[in-house]
Amino acid sequence: MASHPDEATLVVSRRIKPGREKEYEEWVHRIIAVAMDFPGFVGVTTLAPEGAKSNVRYLVWRFEDKTSLENWKNSPLRIKLVDEVKNYATHQFAEATGMETWFALPKMESVVPPPKWKMALVTILGAYVISFLAHLLLNQYIDSWPLFANTLLFICILVLLLTYLVMPYLSRLLRTWLYPR
C-alpha cells in the first residue's frame, strides 16, 4: 500500500530490560489499542529485526499527517504509557515523513533520514534508469496498447523495482554519501 504524501511516521527503537519481556508485550498491546482509536492513526508495525529472541524491538507508527502525529505524541494517555514503558525498556525516537524509509539501513538504532535533496537525487537516478530500460525493452511490444494500460504497466514496474530492488541497492551503494558520520 502506498503512503499518502502527507503521511508522518514515528519510528521507536526499544531495548527490553532482562526479565521484563512479558510486561513489555502487554504494554505494546495496550498502547496499540489506545492508538487505534486516535484521530489520524493509519497503522503500526512491530519489528524484531534481530529475531524473536532478541531484546530489540521497533514500533513504526504511521499517521495521516504531521499534525495527527504531534497530537498523538503529546496526548496525555500516550505520555503516561511512554512513562510506564521506561520500567520495561529503554528507547530512542526517530521521525520520518515517508520516502526516507526507503533509505533505511540494516542494524541502525533509528531511522535518521538523509537530506531531502539527496533523497531526491538518488530517487531521480533510480527512476531514470528503470524508466529508460523499461521503455527501451518494452515499447516495441506495448506501443499499440491504450495509453492508460501502457502508463499503468510502466508505473507498476517503476514503483516495484524502486521499492524492492533499486532503492535498497542505491542506499547501500551510496551509504557514505547519504549517511556521513
LINQUIBEL-V15145 format. One line per field, one symbol per residue. phi: phi as a letter, one per 40 degrees, with the letter a starting at -180 (. if undefined). psi: psi as a letter, one per 20 degrees, with the letter a starting at -180 (. if undefined). A space follows every 10 residues. Layout:
phi->???
psi->???
This chain:
phi->.cccccdbbb bbbbbccdgb dccccccdcc ccccccccdg cbiabbbbcb hcccccbbbb cbbdaccccc cccccdccdc cccccccbab abbabacicc ccccbcgcca cbccddcccc ccccdccccc cdcccccbdc cbccccdccc cdcccccccc ccccbccdcc cccbdcccbc c
psi->pqqqhipqqp pppqopqpij gghggggghg hggghhjppi pgrqppqnhj rhiqjpqqpo ppqhrhgggg gghjphgggg hhggihhhqq rqqpqqifhi ihjpqqjqhr ooqrqhhggg gggggghggg gggggghigh hjhiqqghgg ggghgggggg hggiggghgh hggkghghmq .
